[in-house]
Each structure stands twice: as structure tokens, then as C-alpha cells.
């Protein structure tokens, strides 16, 4: 088992939350989303009508991450838990390459 797969398993809850936030935004915008959580590269596919819908769907994990920061911040003082929660928060919050690319498509 390679290091990337181990990391994916370790941080699966954060990866799932990241993709589920894309899915929820796409569902709210009625863009016919499909969740592909168990793929090699988890992702959500959807059919946005315009760039504003793509931006909203692709930025949803970042917006969610910024909203939950006050809730997870108290755990940052506990060493081992702090590292895991900080890394998980980053995975949920930071846009992936696919998120950025999806926003740039015209």
C-alpha cells in the first residue's frame, strides 16, 4: 500500500466532507450532481449552467471550512489531535486542483 493511499484512508472523513460539501452545493443549485466517493480520485460531477454555479460549487468546501474554524480551533492546543484536526481542516478547506480548474473553465 503506497503512502498516498494510506493518507487517503487516514483522512477519509475529511475527504468525504470535502466532496459532500461540493455535492450539497451542486444539489442546492439543481445541477444534477453525482457523487463518486469511492473512486481513485473522489469527486463530484455536475452540469453547471454558468461560471457562477461552478464557482459556488467549487468554493463550498472553503466556505464550509472557514465557518467551522471557530468550532475546531479549541482542539489546536492538544498536540496529536491538533495535527490530525488541522490536516483534516486543511483538506476540507483548501480547494483541490480540480476545484480551481473547474472555476477557470469558461
N, C-alpha and C positions, 0 to 999 in steps of 0.2 A: 504494500500500500504506500503510495507516494505521499509526500508532505502536504501537497495541495488537497488531496482527498481527506487526509486526517484533519486539516484545518476546516474543511467544509463540514465534516461531521461534528467537530467540536463547536463550531459556531452556527450550526444549522438553525437553531431558534432565531438568531439574528437575521440570517439569510432569508428564512421563511417570512419573518416580519417585514423585511425589506420588500420582498416580492408581493406579499399580501397587501401592503400599502399601495403598490402600483395597481394591483387588481381592484382594490376598493375604489380608487380614484377613477379608473377606467370604467368600472361598473356604474359609478355615480353619473358619469358623463354619457352612459349608454353607447359605448364604443365596442360592444361585443368582445369583451376580454376573454382570453383563455389562459389559465394558469398552468405552467409547465414546471412544477416544483421539483419533480424527480428526475429531470434531465441532467446531463453532464454539466450544463451551464443553466441553472434555474432562471426562468424568465417569464414575463407576461407578454403575450401578443394581443394586439387590439387594432381596431381600424379607426384611427382618429380622422376627423373631417378636416381639421386645420392645425396650424402650428400651435395655437394657444392650448388646444386639448393635449397635444404631445408634451408641451412644457409642463402643464399641470400634472399629468400622469407621471412624467419622469422626475419631477421635483417633489412628489408626495413623500418619499422616504426622508428627504432632507427636512421638509416642513414638520413631519412627524417627529423626527429626531430632535429638532430644536424645541418642540413642545414638551417632550418628555425629559429633557435635560434636567429641569429642576427636581423631578422625581428620582432620577438615578444619581444625582450629584452627591447626596449624603453617603453613598457607598464608596465614593472615591477615596476615602480615608483608610479603608480596610485593604491591606496590601494585595493579597491573592485575588480576592473578589474584585478589587478595584481594577486590576489588569484585565480580567475577563469582561467585566461590565463596560469598561472603557473601549475595549476592542469591539465588543458587540454593538455598543452605541455607534462607533465609527462605521461599522459595516451597515447598520441600518441607515445612518445619516448621509454618508458620503456617496454622491452619485457614481454609479459604475460607468465604465467606458461606453456600454450600450445605452445608458441613460443619457449621457452627454451627446452621443451620436444621434440619438432619437430626437433630441431637441434641435439639432442643427439641420436636419433634413427639411427641405422646403416643401 
